[in-house]
Amino acid sequence: PAVLREAVEAVVRSFAKHTQGYGRVNVVEALQEFWQMKQSRGADLKNGALVVYEMVPSNSPPYVCYVTLPGGSCFGSFQFCPTKAEARRSAAKIALMNSVFNEHPSRRITDEFIEKSVSEALASFNGNREEADNPNTGIGAFRFMLESNKGKSMLEFQEVLAHYSHRALDDDIRHQMALDWVSREQTVPGALSRELASTERELDEARLAGKELRFHKEKKDILMLAAGQLSNMHPSNC
């Protein structure tokens, strides 16, 4: 959506302006350096500071890319991307915006934080108060998004599932959850395909809205794993 795109661009430009050495920011490099900086300052990153990108297989646009941060959060390209490189940049933008918000000392969006953030944005872009009150401008959209999520964590503006934010899924857990879906499919034929279709819709809707995607992405991966296990059990149906 245009409003979301403008808000993200405003945050990325602000980040570039206040970070030495970036000039015209390369958002993919900036995101990686951001997490390397966190690690150098003592952040507990069990799997290191590497930012991981995953392209959705496709031979034609729009291309879709997911990015998983060292802390476990996942985001995806939220724009129409005609190239794979643009999809990667789009995913990096929304991830960088959320990473920057999480650095603020106050971990919750409050009235005080909103006013301070909007004032800083206006000063950075030589804007006026009318822009801040107009949701059709980048700064106005920025303010609207903050106010819509007052009281929530700044890492994800919208939904964050605490269970998955603090517990990493390893391959054993994924395998067991996939087996549960295999068993369910054998009891209720068609359950797996219906759930997968529903999950893919929810994942796309959340991605285009700029939401945190870890739950939806993990669920889709588990369902795809279950589908693969069923295919191996019944090769004649492939």
VOGU-3710 file (C-alpha; in Angstrom, 3 decimals, decimal comma):
1> pavlreavea> 0,000/0,000/0,000  1,193/3,504/-0,832  0,767/4,830/2,716  2,798/1,992/4,214  5,479/2,422/1,553  5,824/6,139/2,311  6,042/5,512/6,042  8,755/2,879/5,620  10,718/5,095/3,240  10,551/7,940/5,779
11> vvrsfakhtq> 12,025/5,754/8,509  14,741/4,358/6,229  15,752/7,852/5,058  15,834/9,035/8,657  18,046/6,080/9,578  20,411/6,874/6,715  20,615/10,528/7,653  21,642/9,765/11,211  24,082/6,965/10,375  27,578/7,953/9,312
21> gygrvnvvea> 28,933/6,608/6,068  25,715/5,560/4,360  24,886/8,576/2,193  22,353/7,072/-0,153  21,542/4,071/1,981  21,912/0,515/0,669  19,172/-0,917/2,812  20,368/-4,534/2,565  23,855/-3,582/3,756  22,415/-1,241/6,380
31> lqefwqmkqs> 20,249/-3,992/7,864  23,185/-6,391/8,069  25,471/-3,769/9,614  22,762/-2,833/12,108  22,715/-6,382/13,491  26,483/-6,709/13,419  26,622/-3,504/15,465  24,165/-4,999/17,977  26,322/-8,094/18,297  29,493/-6,027/18,788
41> rgadlkngal> 27,731/-4,179/21,601  26,994/-7,404/23,448  23,592/-8,480/22,159  22,932/-12,159/22,845  22,560/-13,523/19,316  22,835/-17,298/19,647  23,066/-17,895/15,909  25,208/-14,876/15,109  24,330/-11,613/13,379  23,567/-13,041/9,946
51> vvyemvpsns> 20,377/-11,756/8,303  18,832/-14,528/6,189  16,883/-13,909/2,960  14,609/-16,431/1,272  13,148/-15,926/-2,179  9,832/-17,562/-3,037  10,465/-19,622/-6,206  8,975/-17,851/-9,222  9,811/-17,399/-12,894  7,967/-14,107/-13,265
61> ppyvcyvtlp> 7,050/-11,022/-11,213  5,884/-10,048/-8,740  8,762/-11,580/-6,803  8,468/-12,216/-3,062  11,283/-12,333/-0,529  11,292/-13,104/3,200  13,966/-11,973/5,633  14,587/-13,536/9,032  16,433/-11,450/11,594  18,972/-12,833/14,097
71> ggscfgsfqf> 16,416/-12,307/16,863  13,939/-14,587/15,082  11,445/-12,083/13,692  10,447/-12,490/10,055  9,275/-9,904/7,522  8,536/-9,959/3,815  8,538/-7,733/0,756  5,425/-5,575/0,963  5,537/-3,938/-2,475  4,982/-5,111/-6,047
81> cptkaearrs> 8,522/-6,145/-6,953  9,406/-6,557/-10,652  12,856/-8,018/-9,861  14,316/-10,329/-7,250  16,721/-7,603/-6,150  13,821/-5,226/-5,517  11,995/-7,901/-3,506  15,092/-8,308/-1,354  15,320/-4,544/-0,802  11,613/-4,321/0,029
91> aakialmnsv> 11,933/-7,018/2,686  15,043/-5,334/4,088  13,245/-1,979/4,361  10,392/-3,247/6,544  12,859/-5,293/8,629  15,149/-2,298/9,131  12,235/-0,096/10,176  11,156/-2,608/12,821  14,750/-3,177/13,969  15,259/0,564/14,456
101> fnehpsrrit> 12,055/0,893/16,479  13,156/-1,864/18,797  16,288/0,109/19,688  14,330/2,871/21,398  14,755/2,818/25,211  11,005/2,737/25,684  9,790/-0,646/24,500  6,170/0,503/24,217  4,501/3,021/21,932  3,252/5,863/24,136
111> defieksvse> 1,834/9,346/23,522  5,172/10,826/24,572  7,090/8,602/22,170  4,714/9,406/19,313  5,094/13,167/19,774  8,879/12,922/20,034  9,129/10,662/16,960  6,868/12,843/14,839  8,740/16,001/15,868  12,064/14,401/14,962
121> alasfngnre> 10,672/13,270/11,607  9,372/16,769/10,855  12,739/18,270/11,741  14,602/15,735/9,598  12,525/16,457/6,503  11,806/20,161/7,109  8,110/19,343/7,347  5,267/21,211/8,988  2,586/20,175/11,463  -0,021/19,938/8,726
131> eadnpntgig> 1,928/17,067/7,209  1,857/15,220/10,512  -1,937/15,493/10,626  -2,416/14,306/7,042  -2,418/10,477/6,776  -1,760/10,748/3,035  1,793/12,051/3,615  4,724/9,897/4,675  5,027/11,546/8,091  1,257/11,523/8,559
141> afrfmlesnk> 1,176/7,808/7,773  4,051/7,301/10,191  2,053/9,028/12,951  -1,129/7,129/12,089  0,693/3,783/12,309  2,140/4,683/15,699  -1,197/5,818/17,112  -2,929/2,718/15,773  -0,516/0,570/17,763  -0,289/2,536/20,982
151> gksmlefqev> 0,710/0,375/23,911  2,274/-2,332/21,763  5,899/-3,336/21,376  7,883/-1,322/18,883  9,554/-4,360/17,363  6,370/-5,279/15,556  3,794/-2,549/15,006  0,974/-5,005/14,720  0,867/-8,651/15,822  3,571/-10,526/17,637
161> lahyshrald> 2,990/-13,973/19,062  5,011/-14,027/22,250  5,427/-17,802/22,225  7,197/-17,755/18,898  9,111/-14,577/19,733  10,961/-16,314/22,553  11,089/-19,937/21,490  12,957/-20,964/18,388  11,534/-23,867/16,418  14,179/-26,431/15,634
171> ddirhqmald> 13,959/-29,171/13,018  12,760/-31,763/15,540  9,828/-29,599/16,611  8,910/-28,854/12,992  9,048/-32,566/12,174  6,771/-33,474/15,068  4,264/-30,761/14,162  4,304/-31,930/10,540  3,582/-35,492/11,684  0,597/-34,175/13,622
181> wvsreqtvpg> -0,771/-32,710/10,376  -0,104/-35,951/8,519  -2,147/-37,781/11,145  -4,926/-35,199/10,905  -5,018/-35,504/7,111  -5,347/-39,276/7,379  -8,286/-38,823/9,745  -9,930/-35,947/7,839  -8,938/-36,068/4,152  -8,495/-32,588/2,681
191> alsrelaste> -7,745/-30,934/6,025  -4,118/-30,288/5,106  -4,799/-28,668/1,727  -7,526/-26,454/3,205  -5,262/-25,334/6,044  -2,376/-24,687/3,676  -4,540/-22,549/1,383  -5,828/-20,562/4,369  -2,321/-20,105/5,766  -0,970/-18,892/2,421
201> reldearlag> -3,749/-16,278/2,215  -3,044/-15,089/5,755  0,698/-14,961/5,041  0,197/-12,849/1,913  -2,214/-10,481/3,670  0,161/-10,018/6,603  3,180/-9,547/4,304  1,477/-6,865/2,210  0,414/-5,085/5,405  4,022/-5,005/6,662
211> kelrfhkekk> 3,324/-7,259/9,646  5,665/-9,595/11,473  5,417/-12,978/9,715  7,140/-15,535/11,879  4,028/-17,451/12,943  2,484/-17,519/9,456  5,795/-18,420/7,789  6,612/-21,198/10,255  3,108/-22,612/9,898  3,326/-22,671/6,103
221> dilmlaagql> 6,736/-24,369/6,224  5,381/-27,029/8,595  2,342/-27,664/6,391  4,574/-27,923/3,315  6,754/-30,406/5,189  3,662/-32,440/6,054  2,543/-32,398/2,413  5,967/-33,681/1,376  5,780/-36,484/3,915  2,363/-37,506/2,613
231> snmhpsnc> 3,701/-37,556/-0,958  6,527/-39,855/0,135  4,017/-42,145/1,835  1,821/-42,298/-1,273  4,105/-41,843/-4,314  1,453/-43,203/-6,666  -0,673/-40,113/-5,959  2,060/-37,690/-7,131
//
